[in-house]
Amino acid sequence: MDKLETPSATDEVVIRSAELKDCEEIVRLIMELAEFENMADRVTMTAQILRNDCFDEKPKCSCVVASKEDDQSCLVGYSLFYPVYSTWVGASLYLEDLYVTPSYRSRGIGKQLCQKVTQIGLEMGCNRIDLTVLDWNKTAKDMYERYGFVDLTSKEDFHTMRLERGGMENFVKKSKCKNGI
């Protein structure tokens, strides 16, 4: 079977920690997700960047994957996450991505990935998991709510804010000029 053909009822999936050899496949899935979100032109991730960030001495992130049981080099889903800290509750995780390739959806794989990340968070002593969902992705939002996640945009009126690399550099540059730092 081709790596992305429609799975049969007997195709089993294994949820496991990502390994160095998985980086090419994870980047393939990252691109699938970016295409799904109509943002493929924004992706600059490469397998080498992911290798460095996920598997160096001080990893910046972690990843669990869903692979075919009979071909563990073929990934059908992934979840990438990293530790964050809350001054209100302490250790936390941020779930950056949870993605399952379309032909493998509606089989409980997303739930298994999310449960594995949650289990890891509990083992790390985390007190919560944060994530963001695109406003138009009602399926994902509903899924997370079924798992017990709370939409803080409506509950607490929080908004996700971002400062990207160019803005970071400009901000620091302006600060140095004005404050003599």
Summary of the structure (lengths in Angstrom):
residues: 181
radius of gyration: 18.1
end to end distance: 59.7
largest distance: 65.4
contacts: 443
relative contact order: 0.12
helix: 41%
strand: 23%
